[in-house]
Amino acid sequence: MTEQPRSYPFPYSQAAQLDSRIKIPRPVIDPTLAPIIDSFLLPEEVDLQLMRGFTAIGDGEECIHPADTIIKTAVHMKHTKYHALGPNGNNVTLSVFAPTNPTWNVLPALYHIHGGGMIAGDRFSGIAELLDIIKGIECVIITVEYRLAPETRAPGGAEDCYAGLIWVSENATVLGIDPAKIVIWGVSGGAALAAAICLMARDRKLPATPIKGQMLLSPMLDDRCDSLSDQQFEYGSPWCGITNRMAWDYVIGEDRGSDKVSQYQSPSRAKDLSNLPCTYIDAAECEVFRDPAVSFATNMWRCGSTCELHIWPGAFHLFDGIDNPNVPLIHAAVSAKTTWMKRIWFC
């Protein structure tokens, strides 16, 4: 039996004081978030079996379908499964969560790309939390199943997501959505794929109806892993520098960090970020993805695209996955997302 990597030995909020490997100054965790971040200590080394096990859903010995589990807590929604033709003749599965009794015949759509470092998760990952975050916003959620690394190297996963996006746009009438109001939502590794398919859509001039917006949340954008934030959070962070490099090694392989990597594999490699959809980017101050997110937003502005950027002080990776009105920083981050979506869709 293979020994599993050990969890990080110190409270993350105290890592800078307790971990002798941390040599450079870094921002501190907000005290209101310390109990949350210190409650789940993860291994520094990637364990695919462990990561992929997080998505398993069961009730004793009986397996419950994830869609059924989601619908039980979102009784106003219905679930339908569709299939699109993938880039290699493969099957791309799409799950659609739509209001049971919609107010309008045509609704805006959120195209969801799950997180998991592009190496774990499935199309149901994060959907329950997403429904909680956007409650009160009437829309259709489409979530895509893409092939994971290392079994499928980049840009295979992005091509799957792009094929799904084309299908969604072309079948908008069937889905009851407005193809001019599709916003792509990507979290962590899913944000890399979201950014990649927006570049594909621009370059390939499909879908014919332009994408309305993209949301890149704590985005995993840069395979080079050499920014200041990468160095600051090499250790003592839920998704630390060690974890990040290992994940990118799975995603890209031996070319990681070289000049052979394309923008569709690692979006930070894009030199031209012009003519992209309206964009929302946010990241935590205390995570490796902070500075690549800032650089991506800066390069969008340099190229004439528009972007709303938030860096949440004292926060950690995916700190705002579930809204908590009793923690002002979390509530502010969630509110910023919903406010942006309402403005993009309804103003």
N, C-alpha and C positions, 0 to 999 in steps of 0.2 A: 504494500500500500504506500502510495506517495504521500509524504508528509506535507500538510498544507502550510503555507507561509503564516508566520505568527503575526498577530495584530500589532499595531503600533503601541509601544509600551507606556507612553505618557499621555496625559490629557492634551488634546490639540491646543487648547487655549493657553497652555503653559509650556508648549513645546520649545519656544525660544529660550526659556530659562532652564529647561531640564535636558534638552538634547544637545550634547556637546558638538555635534556635527554642524549645527546651525551657527554660522560665523558672521553673517552680515545682518544689518538691521532690517526689520520688516514691520509692516503695520500690525497692530494687535487686534485680536478678536473683540468685537463689541461685547461688553459684559452681559447684555441681555441675551446674546446668542450662545454664550459659553456653555450653559447646561445642555443645549441642543447638540452642539458639535462634539462635546465630550461624551455623549451618550452612545456614539457608535464609532468604535476604533477599528480601522480596517488594516489589512496587510499593505505594506508598501509595494510588494511584488504582485503582479497580476496573476490571478488564479482563474483561468477561464471557466473551470467547472464551478467554482464558487460564484463567480459573477453571473453565469448563466442560470445557476440554481435559484437566484433571487426572483426570477420571473415565473417559477413554477407555482401554480395555484392548486390547492387541494383542500379537502375537508375530510380529515381522517384518511380513510382508504379510497374515498370516492373523489375522482377528479371533477372539478367544476369548470366549465368552459369560461374563460376570462370575460367574454362578452356578457354572459349571463350574470356574472358577479358584478360587472359595471352597471348593467341595467337595473339590478336590484336596488342600487343606491341612487339611480337616476331614472326614476319611474316615468318621467316625462319624455324619455328618449326611446327610440327603437333602433335596432341594429340590423344591418343588411351587409352581406358579403358579396364582393365582386372580384373579377379577375381581369388583369390586363396582360397583354403580351410583353414579355421582357426583352432586353436587348439581345440575348442569345437564344431566343425561343423559349426562355424559361417563363414560369408562371409568376406574376406579381400579384399578390393578394391585397385587396383593399377592404378595410372595414369602415362602414359609414354609420355614424351615429347622428340621427336626425330627430328633431322634435316630433312627437306623435301627433300633436295637433298644432301645426305651425300657424302663425298669425298671417303670414304672407305666402303666396304661391312660390315665390323665388326668394331664397335667402343667401346671405354671404356664406363663404366656406372657409374653414380653417384646415389646411393641409398639414397634418401632423407627422413629423419624423422623429421617432423616439431616440432617446439617449442610450448610453451604454458603451461609449467609446468606440462605436462602430464594430465592436467585438461581442456584444451581449445585448439582451433585451429582445422584445418582439413588438408587434404593432399595438399591443394593448398596454405596454409599459407607459405609465404616467397618464393614462387617459382619465382615470378616476380623479386624480389631482387636477388635471386640466379642466374637467367639468366643474370642479369646485371653484377654480380660479375665475372662470368665465361665466359663472351663474349670473343670470340676468341679461346676458347677451344672447339674443336668438340667432343661431347660426347652425350650419351643418359641419360636423367634424369628420374629415376623411383621414384615416391613418393607414400608413403603407408598411407592408412587410418587405424588407430588403434583405439581401444576402449579407451575411456577416463575414468579417475577416477573423482568422487568417484563411478560412476555406475559400473565400472570394476576396481577392486583393482589390484595393482601390484602383480605378474608379468604378468597380462593379456595383457596389452598393448605391453610389450616386446615379448610375445609369438606370438601376431599378426604380429609384425614386422619381427620376425624370420620366421614365415610361409611364409610371402611375399618374404623374401630373398631366401628361398629354392626354391620357385616357379620361381623366376627370374633366379636363377642359372640354374635350370633344363630346362628353356625355353629360354635360351640365343639365340639360333638360330632363334626362332620366333621374338625375340626382336632386332636382329641384333647387339648383343653385344658380347664381349669377356668375358667369365665367369672368366677368370684369371685376369681381370682388373676391378673388381667391387670395388669401394671405397664407404664406408658408411659415409654419412654426417649427423650429428646430431647437432641441435642447442638447447641450454638451456635444457629444459626437454627432448627434442628429443635426446640430447647427452647422457642422462642416458640410454635411450632405445638402442642407437647405441652401447654403451659400453656393455650393457647387452647381446645383440645378438651376439657380437663378442665373449663373454665368452661362450654363448650357442654353437656357431659354433665350437669353440675349443673343448669343453667338449663332444659334441654329434658327433663330426667328420663329420658334414654336414654343408654346402654344400661339396660335394666331391672335388670340386675345391676350394682351399683356397681363402679367401677374400684377396684382394690386400692391402687395407688400411682402416683406420678409421679416421675421422675428428671429434673431440669433441670440439665444439665451445661454449665458456662460459658454460661449462657443469654443470648440476645439478646432482651431483654424490653422495652426502652424506646426508642421512636422519637424521643423528644425529645433524647437524646444530650447532656444538660446536667449530668450528675453530676460530682462531683469526680474520679472515676476516668476519666471521659471527657476531662476537661481534662488530667489528669496524663499520659495516654497518647494525646494528640492526635497525637504524632509518636513515632517510634522504637519501634514495637511491631508484631508480625506482623499483627494486625488492629487498626489504629490508629483514632483518631477520624475521620480523613478517610475511610478505608475504610468505617467503620461508617455514617456519614451518607449516603454514596453508595449503600450497599446499601439502607438504609431508604428513600431516595428512589425506588429501583427498586421496592421492596415496596409503598409506600403512594402515591407520587406527590406532587403539589403540596400535599396536605393534611398531609404529615408535619410533626409538631410543633404542629399546630393542635388546637383543641377539637373538630374533626370526627372525630378518630380514635377508634375503638371498642376495647373490651377484647379483641375477637376479632381485631383487627388488630395490636394492641400490648398484651400482657397487663398491663404495668405501669399501664395506664389503668384497670384494674379497681378500683373503690372497695370492693367486697364480695368478700373472699376467704374467706368462711366456707364450711363444709360441703364442703371439698375433700378429695381422697384424701390419705392419708399421703404426705408429700413429702420428697424428698432434693434439696438444692440444693448445688452446689459451684461455685466460681470461683477463678481465680488472683488473687493479690494484685496482680500487675503486668499488668492488662488492663482495657479499658474497661468490661467487663461486671460488674466487681466490685461497685460500689455499687448498681446496679439490682438485682442478685441479693440483696444484703443487705436492701434496701428491700422487696423482694417477700416475703422470709422474715419480716421484721418485721411487715408488714401481714397476713400469714397468722396470725401469733401474735396480733396485735391483734384479729383477727376470730374467734379461737377454733379455727383449724385448726392442725395439728401439722406441724412441719418440722424436719428435721435439716440444719443449715447448716455447710458447711466453706469456709473461705477459706485457700488453700494459700500459705504465705509464700514470697516470692521466686520464685513460679511465673509462667508465661506462658500465654497462651491455648492450650488443648488440649495442655498439656505431658505429660499422662498418657494419651495415646491408645494407647500400647503399654506394658505392664508392663515394668519393669526392676528386678529385685531388687537390682542393684548401685547403684542410685540411691535412697536411702532415702525421699526426698520423693515420688518417683513411685510407689514400691511402697506407701507409706502411703496415697496417694490412691486407688489401685486397690483396695487391701484394704478401705478404708472403703466403697467402692461394693458390693463383693461381700458384705461383712458385713451391710450394710443389706438387700440383696436376700434373703439367707438368712433374716434375721430376719422380714422381711415375709412371705415365702412359707412358711416351715417352722416358725416358732415359734408 
